[in-house]
Amino acid sequence: MLDKPDPASSYHDGNGQSDVSLPDDLINELSSESLNFVEDLYTSYLESPSSVSEEWRNYFARFPQKSARKRKPGFGPTFKRHSMFNPPSPVRNEAVDRQTMKIADRQERLDQLIRNYRVRGHILASLDPLGKKRATPAELMPEFYDFSERDYDRVFSTSTFGGPKQRTLREMIQWLKNTYCRSIGAQFMHIDSLRVREWLQTRMESTANFLKFERPEALRILRRLTDAVGFEEFIQKKYVGLKSFSLEGAESLIPLLDLAIEKAGEQGVDEIVFGMAHRGRLNVLTNIMGKKPREIFREYEDSVPEMSVGRGDVKYHLGYSSDWMTESGHNVHLTLCFNPSHLEFVNPVAMGRMRAKQDRWHNIDRTKGMVLLIHGDAAFAGEGVVQESLNLSELRGYRTGGTIHVVVNNQIGFTTDPAQSRSSTYATDVAKMLQIPIFHVNGEDPEAVAQVVRLAMDFRKEFHRDVVIDMYCYRRRGHNEGDEPSFTQPLMYDVIDKRPSVRDSFLQRMLERKSVTEEDADRLQEESVSHLEAELAAARVENYPHKVELPGGIWTGYRGGKELPADQIDTGVPEESLSNLLLKQTELPDGFTPHKKIKRLLQIRKDMAAGERKLDWGTAEALAFASLLTEGYRIRVSGQDAQRGTFSHRHAVLHDVKTGKKYTPLKHLVSGQGTVEIVNSPLSEAGVLGFDYGYSLDCPDGLIIWEAQFGDFVNAAQVIIDQFIVSAEDKWQRYSGMVMLLPHGFEGQGPEHSSARFERFLQLAAESNIQIAVPTTPDQFFHLLRRQVIRKWRKPLIVMTPKSLLRHRDAVSSFSSLTSGSFMKVIGDTSDLNPQKVKRILLCTGKIYYDLNERRRQTERDDVAVVRIEQLYPVPHEDLEAALAPYPEGTPVYWVQEEPENMGAWRFIYCRFKGNLFGRHPLHGVYRPASASPATGSGRSHQFEQEMLINESFRDDS
């Protein structure tokens, strides 16, 4: 085989002329390497024909001339770039051309093989610790490309592959298998970006995707595995039969997290927010988060039941925070989010928390903190919130700089096999929706795990994108410690029962390499057991301190619990300030061309600022936002169509009709103002609400709002509501000032555009856990939003916001009503009727007040009072009693609602007051008949029902 000539030495004379002719032996012995030389000569010829010999000039002169072009390594095959490899007919030297084409063809076939290993090599990777193999795809077999045994020792150009620039086919195939088919399977060829693919190829192919441990690394991993295995075995011995959702079979998660934190510290990450379900959580809490084992053992002992009556959560749902000092001396703060049993719903919560932290740090490039989510394989494939969370990752309003996803792949979901739980090849295939790599790795090969962790962390740092690590392992026990897995997977558990622990198999490999010694292993195990025994003894002392940890840090000064009289604060703003703030929002940059309707809206707001018009709902909201911003508070509003507003009432972000450029007036009020972010969310409820709830957990001093497009759609986020928003304080002592704006009102738009289902919120209301309000006037909404931020009592706020009232002639307010006072929980009758003549009191909330008031005005009924409850929970007993006090005892009260009898607030009100208000007023109800669906789909039927409802409200009982 002819070696490639060196153009810098014997192949050029002193004048740069090639002294190479085209002898027969060269024709016969051309290889892919000499072909590269020919191609280099051709490039030189294109730049300067005189730079090559006459023989080569004559040969190259036959081809159509193209400009010279440098070859770029890593682009793949180069053999057809020049027309010399597709010579015109007839040719002068057919033997050369035939041989050239053979070489080009062989090289192209090799490049196809290389590409298919990059695309499909993961199929052959040894991923499953239980030894399950998959059939070899035809496209990964050399014979598929017509390579025979005589080709195996032929030298090929491998300049497009990492490592040496030339190798035999045999060497190349082995390198491909080492890189893509050993304990790591990589999926990355679905990524569109050439730069990203080449970066990944270079990182993997240059090292054959292998990281060998030296003694310090081996000892560190062994220590982590020893602690992980020892903790699980200790729990099983000391608390027989109690649930722990052990990590056994997947203990490599602990060194994986250890390595990720260490790498994060090296990369300048100051804080990591973790989210994970219950599998292995106790192990992570003690061996990664630093929670003392004695605290976990104490929870197992459960010796003080009176402390948790009606509150708290199971031990494997609890969160924790700590500081980690890396080997490089960098402190990383760790936060493990509290988590319910609803798998994967913590994902957007964790992401929202990190976004809030980054915003508080003004870390615009999203580099100081990161999210690390630990998933189960069945849940990752099965739960839709995973897709919703992945979709948020690259959206401007939700980006956090890339999340590390670790899938603890037990290859089973409770008792369900993968073939029954997903339609895809991998549990992680949903992640291919993103332009990110997915690394599958054998969890029994800690060296491979370490390689993948470093690769994933470096990728995240380089490209600020998500990465998925799919760690194949197994679940040594059943779903929980009382479960018998061999009922449903007898063959699988027959194999598992015979396997040594991950720690033991790793130790054996390290002993064989002499990276560690038996003495090392014994010492580490003894230290681990001694530590756990000491912690257990400490947990069992009689005077063990009982403490309830309340939120501190940025939450210092805020509180939960019950509302106090001191929480009633003045939320007014001077009229001059309001007028200036409103005018400021009507100013546009020079050259900005608004839509003609927006121009008209801005003029209307100028008139409002001058006192010539009353304030509508959208203006009151804008003033609430503006006044809070000038006081330094942060505002974040997200939701579908949040920038404009579903009902075109907000227009917080304006668009130039000529250029499409955006302008947000709220960002340009005064210097030093608070930050405002109005975000149009993706078409998602659970994921986005979870994200914004998470944001609120790390932003106590801000107004954090999620707005539903229609309130009806909030039911798609019910898990976030039930498991986080309404119960987090009771379960985990975690506060939130989250605001949910839910458009609500029966206006003939059908069953899915009428009800925000606030009966569900009322049913969930207890222990002052949330606030539920239905404001009916713009000034009420103004004070409600300001109250939510200014006072220190932190509770989620659910607001039933209007639709038709956004432009109702009577739903307006004056400037003076915004300048003093605060949100009124109850609004008594505002007419000038004589209370002593009242025969009927109509008690209501929301939009129907305007229908009732209009009918009273039309019929001139001065014997009917209309009272509004603006806050349904916490129930404003004192305010309601005061509003009813002027009316004679025995005057009947009728609760009037648009909703069917089994919906809305009727049953809540009736159960609270047992049919009689304060022992003075009999309580009755007016409502639509109980129904399985909120509303009719017929506009005319709606009007008919509404007329009947109003008629019944004013029925004369005399």
N, C-alpha and C positions, 0 to 999 in steps of 0.2 A: 504494500500500500504506500503510495507516494505521500510524503509529508507535505504540509502546506509550506510553500517557499516564503522566505522572509523578504518582503519588498525593501526593507531597510538595509539589506546586506547584499547577497550575491545576485539578487534579481534586478538590480539597477546599477548602471555605471555611474561614474562621477558626474555626468551631466543629467542624471535623473532618467536616462533611457533604460528601458527594460532590455536585458540581454537574453530573454527567454524566447525561444522559437516554439513551434508547435510540432514536436516530434511524435512519431507513432506511439512510443512508449507512454508519453503523457496522455495521449488519447485513450489508450487502453487502460491506464491506471488511475484515471480521474476518480477522485472520491469526493464526498461532500465537503471535506476540508479544502481540497484543491479547488473545488467549485467556489468556495468563499474567496479564494485568491483570485480566481478569474473574475468574480464579481467586483472585487476591489479594483482590478485592472480596468474593468469596464467603466467604473466610476471615475477613475483617473483619466481615461480616454475622453469621457464626456466633458471633463473640465479642461483638458488640454490634450488633443490627439498626439502631439509630439512627445508626450511623456511616456508613451509605450512604444514597443518595437514595431517595425514595419509589418511583420507577420500578424501581430495582434491588431494593428490598425486596419489591415486588409480584412481581417475576420470581423471586426466590430463595424466596419463601414457598411456591411450588408444590412444592418438593422436600422429601423427608423430612429432618428436622433431625438433624445430627450435631454433635458437639463440634468446636471449631476444632482444627486440627492444622497445625503448621508443616511446610512442605516442606523436605526435606533434600536438598541438591545431591548428585548422584552416585548416587541410588537408581534412576535409570531413569525411565520414563514416569510422569507424575503425572496424566494426563488423566482417569483413571477413578476417582480417589480420592474425589471428591465425587459425590454422587448427582445434582448438576446436569447431569452429562454422560450421565445415563441417565434423562431426565425422564419423569414419569408421563404416561400418556395419559388424556384428551386434553390437549394443551398449549395455552397461550394464544397463544404467538408461534411458530408452526411455522417461519417463515423463519429466525428466530434459531437455533432448535434444529437445523434441518437444516444450517445453516452451521457451527454449533458442532461438530456431529458430523463434518462433512467435515474441519474443522481438526484435530480430535482424531484422526481416522483417519489423516490425512497424517502427523501428528506420531508417531503410534504406528508407522507403517510406517518412518519414518526411524529411530526408536529400535530397531526390529528390524534394520535395516540396520547401525546402529552396533554392536549386539550381535554380529551375525554377523561383522563385521570383527574384533571382539575375539576371537571364537572361531575363525574360519577365515581371517583375513587372512594368516596365515603361509603359506598355500598359494600366494599370489601373490607372496610376497617374493622378491626377486632374490638368492637365497642362493648359487647355484652359480657359482663363478668361470669354469667352463667354458661357461656360458651356457645350460644346460639349463633349459627352462621347463615349467611345469605348466599344465594347462587351468584356466580361471577357473571356480570353482564358481558355479552359478546364483544361489545366495543372496548373492553379492557383487556382483551386477549390479542397478543401479537399476530396470530394467524388471521384475525379479522381484517388485518391490513396487508395480508399476503406476505408477511415476514416468515421466513423459514429458518431452520436451524443454522444454515450457513450465513444468515444475516446477523446472528447474535454477537459475533466478534468483529463486525464491521464498524468502523469508527464513523460517528456522525457529529455534525455540528450541534452543540447544545447551548449555544450562546443565548437562546431565548429562554433558557431555564436556569434557575439559580445553581450556583456551584461551578465546577469546571466547564470550560468552553467547548470541550470535546470529550466524548465518551463512547464506548461501544454500546450497542443496543442492549446487551446483557446488563451492563452497568447502569444504563439509563432506566431500564425497567425496575431494577432493584431500588434505585433512588426514588422513583415514582411511588413504589410500594411503601418505602420507608416514610415518605413524606405524607402520603394521602391514605394509606391503608394499614397503618400500624394501630396505635391506640387512639388516634385522633382522626376523625372524619370531618372535613371542612366543606361547607357549602358557601360559596362566595361568587360563583360565576353568573348568578342572577343579577349581580350588581352592574348597573349600567356604566358607571364611571370607570374609564380605563385606568386612571390614576389610582383609584382605590384597589382595583383588581391587581395591578402591578405591585402596589405596596404589599398586599397580602402575599402574592406569589413570592416576592423577594424574601419576605420574612420567613416564610415556611420552607421554600425550596433551598435556600442557602444553607439551612441547618438540618435539612431532612425532617423538620418539625420535631426536633428532639432536644431536650434539655437534660443534661446529665448532672446529677447531684454530686457535689463534693461533700466532705464530711460535715461541715457546719450546717448546710442545707438539709442533709440527711437526718442529722440529729434533731433539727427543728421540726421537721415533718414527723419524725418518730414520736417526739414529745406530744405533738398535737394529736396524733392518732391514739397514742396511749391514753391521754386525758379523755378523748372522745369515747373510746371503747370502755375505759374504766368507769366513766360516769354512768353509762347505760347499764353495765353489769352491776354496779353498786345499787342503782335504783331497783333493778329487778330482784336483787337479794333482800333489800331492806323493806321494800313496799310491794310485796308479792300480790299480783292481781290488780293493782291500781293502775289507772291509765297514765301513760307518759308519752305515748305516740313517739316511740323511740326512733333514734337515728340509725340503729343497727343495720348494717349492710350499706350504709351511705356515709360512713364516718369521714370519708375524704372531704366532705363539705367543710369540716373544721379547718384543715390546712388550706383549703381553697380560699376561705374567707380571710384567714390569717395572711396569706400571700397577697390577696387583693388589697387589704388594708395597708400592708407594708408598701406595696407599689403605689397606692394612692398617696401615701405620705411623701414618697420620693417625687411624685408629680405635682406636689403643692396643694393637694386637696386637704382642706381643713375640717370638713365634716361629711359624714356619710349617713344617709337615712336608709334604714333597712325596712323591708316589708316581707313578711313570710307568714305562712299558715302554721298549723300546730305540729306537723311532722318535724321532729328534731329541734323544736323551739327551745325546750329546756336545756338541751345540750349547747345550743348557740348562746342562750342567756348566760350560762355559767362559764363556758370556755372561750367565748368571743366578747360578749358584752360586759363580762366582769361581775355579774351578779353573784353574790356569795352563795355557795351551795347551801349554807345553813338557812338562808331565806327560802329556798326551794323546799328543803326538807321540812321547814316549819309549815309551809303550805300543805305538804303531804300530811303532817301531823294533824292539822285542822283542829287545834285544841281549844280555840276560843270562838265557838260558833256565833255567839251573840254579836261579834264585831261585823259579821257579814249578812245580817238578816236583811233580805230584800235588796241587797246591793253586792257590788264586787263582781269578779269573774273567775273562771277556772284558771289554774296556774299557767297552762300552756296557751293562753291568749294574752298574757300580760306583756307590756312593753318595758323598756329600760333605756337609760342613758348613761354613758360613761365616757372617759377619756382614754385614749390609747397612745402610748408613746412608742413610735416606731424605732427600729434599729438605727435609722439615720438621724434620730433626734427630733423628729417632727411630731407634734401633737395633733391627733385626729379625734374629733368628737364624734361619738357613735350614738345614733338614736334608732332604737328598734320600735317601730310603731305598734301600738296596741292593735289587736286584730280579732275579729269575730270568727266563727266557724265558716262563714260564707266565703269560700275560697276565692282568691284573686281580687276581691273587691277592695282590698287594702292598696292595690297597685296605684290607682290614681291618687289616693290619699297621700301616699308617700311622695309621689311626684309633686303634688301641690305643696307639700311641706317644704321640699327643697327649693321650689321656685320662690316661695315666700322668703326663705333664708337668703337666697341669692339676691333678691330684690332689696332686702334690708341691707345687705352688704354693698349694694350698688355694683354687683359683680355681673356686668352686662355680658361678658364673654362666657359666663356659666362654667368657670373652671375651678372655683374654690370649694365647691361641694358636688357630691354625686349621689345618685340613688342606686341601691343594689337590691334587687327583688329576687326572692327565692320562691320558686314555683314547684308545684307537683306536675308530673307529666299529664295525667288525665285531666286535671283542671286547666292546664295551659291550652290544651286542645279543645276542651269542652265549654269553657266559660266565655261568653261574648264580651265581658268587660276586658278581657285580655286584648282583643282586637281594638276595642275603644281606646285602651291605654296606649297601645302601640301607635295608633293613629295620631295621638296627641304629640308624639315625641318630636316631630319636626315642624310643628305649627308654632308660629311666632309667639302667640300668647301663652304657650304651654311648654315651650322648650326648656330643658334643664341641663343641656350639654351632654346628654347621652346616659342611658341607664344600662347597668350591667344586669342582665337577666341570667339567673342560674336555675336551671330546671333539674331538680332532684328526681331523676327518672327511675322510679321503682318498677317500671314496666307493668304496672297494675293500678287500677283505680278502685279502692276498697276491695271488691271481689271481682271486678270486671276486667277482662283481658283487653289489650289494645285493639284487637280486631273487632271488638264490640263497642269500643268507645270513641273511635275516630275513623274517618275515611281516608286520612292521609298516611303517607309512609312514616313520617316522624310526628311526634307530638308537637314539634316546634315549627311545622310547616306554615302555620299562620304568620310567623315572623318574616316569611319571604315577601310579604307585602311591603316591607321596608327595604331600603338599599343598605343592608347590613349583613355582616357575616354571621353564620351559625356554626358553632364548633361543637361537634359531638365527641365525647371523650369517655374512655373507660375509667370509671371511678376507682377501680382496683389498681390503677397505674398512677400513683401520685406524681411521678415525674411528668407524665403526659398532662395531668391536671395542672401542674405548675407551669408547663409550657403554654397551655391554653390561657391560663390566668394572665400571664405576662403579655401574651399576644393580644388578648382582649383589652387589657388596660391600656396598652400602647395604642391600639386602634382607637379607643375612645378618646384618648388624649389628642391624637393626630387629627381625627375627623369630627369629634364632638357628636358622635352618633351612638345609638344603642348597639349592644352586642349580646348575643345569646350563647350561653354555655350549657349544653345539654349533657349532663353528667349521668351516664348510665350506671346503675347500681341495682340494688334489690332491697326488699323489705324483709328482714329476717323474721319478724313476727307478723301477726295479722294486722288488720287495720288499727286495732288497739290491743293492749296486753291481755284482754279477756277473750280475744277472737281466736278462732281456729282456722288458719288459712288453708290447711290441706283439705277442708271440706270441698273447696271449689277449685284449687290449683294443686292437686296432689303431686303431679310430676314436677312442677316447678319447685315445690317445697321439699321434695325428696332430694333435689340437687342442692338447694340452699342449706339444708340440715347438715350436709357433708362438707360444707365449705368452711375454711378457717376465716377468722376475721380479717378485715382489710389491714389492720395493724400487723397481724402475724405474717401475712403474705408479703407485705412490704419489708418487714424486718428480715425475712428469709433472703430476699433479693439483696438487701444492703449488706447482710452478713457475707453472702457469696462474693460481693465486690469488695469486702473489707472496708466499707464506708463507716460502719459502726461495729461495735462488739457486743457480745452477750452481756458483758458487764454494764455497758451503756443501757441496754434494754431493761435489765433487772433493776438498775438504779431508778430509771424513769418510772417504771411500774410501781416500785415501792413508794416513791415520792407521791405518786398520784393517789394510791390507796390510803396512805397515811393522812394526806390532806383531807380526803373525803371523810375519813373516820373522825378526824378532829372537828370538822364542820358539823357532822351529825351530832356529836356530843354537845357542841355549842347550841345547836337547835333545840336540844331536849332539856336545857336548864329551865327550872321553874320560873325564874324571874326574867325570862326572855322579853326584851323590850318590844312593845306593840306600838307601832307608829303608822300614821296615815300620811303619806307624802303628797302634799299639795303642790300644784304647779308653781315653779319659781322662775328665776331668770327674767325674761321679758314679760312674764305673767305676774311678776310681783306688783301688788297693788290692785289687781283685778280679783274678783271673787265670783263664786257661784252661790249655791244655796237659795234661800228665799229672798224675795224682794223686800227691801226695807223702806220706811218713809223717806229716808235720806236719798233714796234713788229717784225721787220725784224732783227733777231739776228744771230750771228755766232754760229753754232752748231757742229763745228769740234772738234775732239779729237786728241791729239798728236799720231803719228804713233806708237811710242814705247809703249804707254799705250794700244793701240788697240791690238798690237801684243801680249803683255803680257796677256791681258784679253782673247784673243782667245786661247792662249796656256793653260791658266788656265782651260778653259772649256774642254780641251782634257785630263785632268788628272783624273784618277779614283782611288778610294780607293784600298788599298792592298787587294787582294783576289777577287776583283770584276771581273766577267767574262762577257764582253759585247757580243752581237750578232756579228757574223763575219762581217756582213754588217756595223754595227755600228763601229766596229774596223777600217774598211776601211774608213768610214766617218771621224773618228777622225784623221786618218793619213792625209787625204786630208786637213783637217783644220790646221793641223800642217804645211803642205806645204804652205798653205795660209799665216799663221803667219810668215813664213820665207820669204815671198815674192815670192815664186816659182809658185804660182797660183793666179789667180784673184779671187775676192770674189763673191760668188753666193748669191742669195736672202736670204736663210736661215741663212747664216753666217752673212750677214749684219744686219739682225734682231737680231741675238744673240749678236752682238757687240753693237747694240743700247740698248738692255736690260742691258747688262753688264756694259756699261759706265754709264747709269743712276743709276744703283744700287750702283756703287762705289761712286757716288755723293750723295747718301743718299735717293734717291727717292724710293717710294714703287711701285711695279709692280704687277698687278693682270691680268692674262689672263684666260678666261674661254670660253668654247665652246665644242661642240662635237668633240672628238679626239684632243683637243687642245694640250695635252702633246706631242704627236708624230707629230701632224699636219695631216690634212686630206690627204695631198699628200706626206706624209712621208718626209717632208723637215725640220721640226723643231727639233725633238728629244731633247726636253728640259728636259724630264724625261727619264732616262735610266733604263733598267731592266736587272738584272743579269740572264743569261740564265740557271744557275744551281740552284739558290736559289729563284729567283723571286723578290729579294729585289730591291728597287728603289733607284736611286741616281740622284739628281738634281744638276748639276755642277754650275748653276747660284747662288745657295745658298752658294757656297764655294769660293768666289772670294777674298775678303779682310775682315778683321775684321771691325766691325762697319758699314757694308754695309746696304743698304735698304733691306726691306723684299720683297721676291718674292713668288708668289703663282701661279702655273700653274695648272688649274683645268679642268679635263674632266667633262663636264656637262652632265646632263641627256638629253634624246632626247626631248628637249623642246626648243622652240624659244621665245615665248612671256614671259614665266615665268623667264627664265634665263636672257634674255635681260633686263627685268624689274628689276631684282635683281641687275645686274651689273650697270644699270643706277642709281639705288638707291645708290649703293656703291659709284659711282662717285660724288654724291651730298654731301657726307661727307668725301671725299678724294680729295681735290683740288690739293694736292701736289703729286699726284701719276699718273702712267700710267695705266688706267683701260681699258681693252680691252675685247670686246666680239667678237668672231670669229664664223661666220657661217660655217657649214660643206661645203656647197655650197652656194654661195651668193643668189641663187634662193630661198632658204628657208627663207630668211628674211621676205618674205611676210606673213609668219605665225606670225610675231610679229608687224604687221603694226600699231596696236593700240598704242603700246609703242612708236613707232616712231612718229606717228601723234600727240598724245595727251600729250606726255612728251618731247621727245628728241628735236624735232624741234620747239616746241611752248612754253616751260616752261619759257624761259626768257621773252617772250612777254606777257604771261599771268600772271606770278607769280614772275617775277624778280629773277628767280633761274638759276644759272649757272651750267654748267657741262663740263668737259673735256673728256667725254666718247668717246672711239674709237671703231668703228665697222669695222672689217676686213671682206670683202665680196668677196670671190673668184669669178671672172668674166672673161668670155672669150668664144667665139664661137669656139668650137674645135670638133664638130661632136658628142657630147655626148647627144644630145637630148634637148627637150624643157625645162626640169627641171634641166639641168646641164650646162646652158650657161649664163643666164642673172641674175644679181643681181638687175635688174630693176632700174638702177640708174636714169632713166627718172623720176621716182617717187620722188626721192630725189631732183632732179633739180626743179621739179614742186613745191616742198615744200620750196625751198630756197628763202628767202626774208629777208630784214632787217639784213643782216649779221648773220643770226641765226645759220648756220652750215657751216662746211667746207667739200667740196667734192673733193677728189683727186684720180688721177689714175696714180701713179708713174710707170715708165717703167724700172727703173734701181735699183739695190740694194742700191747704195749710196743715191739715192733719197729717198728711203724708210727709210734708216738710219737717214737722216736729218729730214724727216717728223716726225718720232716718237720722236726724241729728241726735236724738236721744240714744239711739242704738250705739253710737260711737262715743259720745261725750261722757255718759255715766260709766262707772266702773263695774257695774253688774253685767256679767257676760252670759248671755243666753242666745241660742239660735232664735231668729225671728222669721216667722212665716207670714207673709202678707198676701192676702187676696186682693190683687190689684184689678182695676176696672178695664173695660173695653169701650163701651159706648160712653161711659162717663168722662172719657178723655176729652170729649168735645161737647158734653152736655151743657146747655145754657145755664143750668142752675148749679153745676158742679164747678164753681169758681170761688176764688178767695181774694180778699184785699191784701195789700201790703201790710196794713196795720195788724192783721191777724198773724203775721209772721214775725213781728217785732218783739213780742213778749209772750209769756205763757209757755205751755208745753202741750204735748199730746194728751188729749182727753180720752180716757178709756170709755166713758159713757157721755153721750150728748143728749140732754133732756129735750123736751119739746121746745122748738124755737119760735112757735107762733105765739100770738098774744091772747090765746083763749083763757077762760077762767077755769082753773083746775077743779073747782067745786062743781062745775057743770059737766065734767067729763064722765061719760058712761062706759067708755071702752078705751083701753090703752093698747096701742099697737106697738109691740116690741120687735125690733128687727135689726138686721145688720146688712150693710152693703147696698148694692144698686137698687133693691126693691124699695128702699126709703123714698127715692124720687118718684116712683110710681104711686106709692101711697100718699105722698104729700100732694102730688098733682090731683089725684082723685078727691082728696079732702078739699082742695082749693076749688075744684070744679063744682062740687056738691055743697060747698059752704058749710061743711059739718064742723060745728064748734064744740061738739061733744065727744070728739075722738082725738086723743093725744097720740103723737108718734115719737117714740123714744128709740135712740140708736145705741147699740152696744158696738163700740169701735174696737175693743180688745176683748176677745172671747176667753183667752187664757194668758196668764193667770186670771181667774174669774174675778172681776172687779166688784166684789160684793158691796163694799162701802159706797162706791160711786153709783152703783145701780140703785141701792136703797135710797140714797139722797135724791136721785132723779125721780123716784116714784113717791117720795114723801109728800109732795103737795096734793096728791090725789086722795080722795076719800077711801077709807078702809072698805074693802069688799069690792072695789072697782075691779072688774075682770081684766086680766092681761092676756093678750093673744100674741103668741110668738108667730110671726109671719115670715115665711121663707119661700123662695122660688123652687128650691130643691124638693124632690120627693120625700115622703115622710121618713123613709129609712136612710136618708142622706142629710147633708147640711148639718145644722146645729140643733135641730129640735130635740132629738133624743138626749143629747148632751145636756141641754138646758133643763129638760124635764127631770132627768135623773139627779141633777144638781139641786133642784129646788123642790122635788117631790110633789109637784102639782100645785104648790102654793109659794108665792114669793114673799119671804120675810113674815109669813103668818098674816099678811094683810090682803094679798091679791090672789084670787084663784087664777091658775095658769091653764091656758088652752093653746091649741096649735092650729095654724092654717098653713096648708102645704099641698103639694101635688100628691096623688096617691102613691103608696109604696111601689117601687119599680125596680126591675133588674137592670135597667139602663137609665142613665141620668136624664135624658131629654129626648123629645121627639125630633125626627129629622125633617118634619114639615114646618115651614115657616108659618103657614096659616094656622096649623094646629097649635103651634106655640102661642100665637096671639089669642086664640080661643081659650087655651088653658090659663093664660095670664089674666085674661078678663074675668074668668071665673074665680081666680085666686083673689083678685082685688075686690070683686063683688062680695065674696065671702068675708073678707076682712072688714067691710063696712056694713055687713048685714045688721039690720036693726032688730035687736032681740026683744024690744018692747012690743 
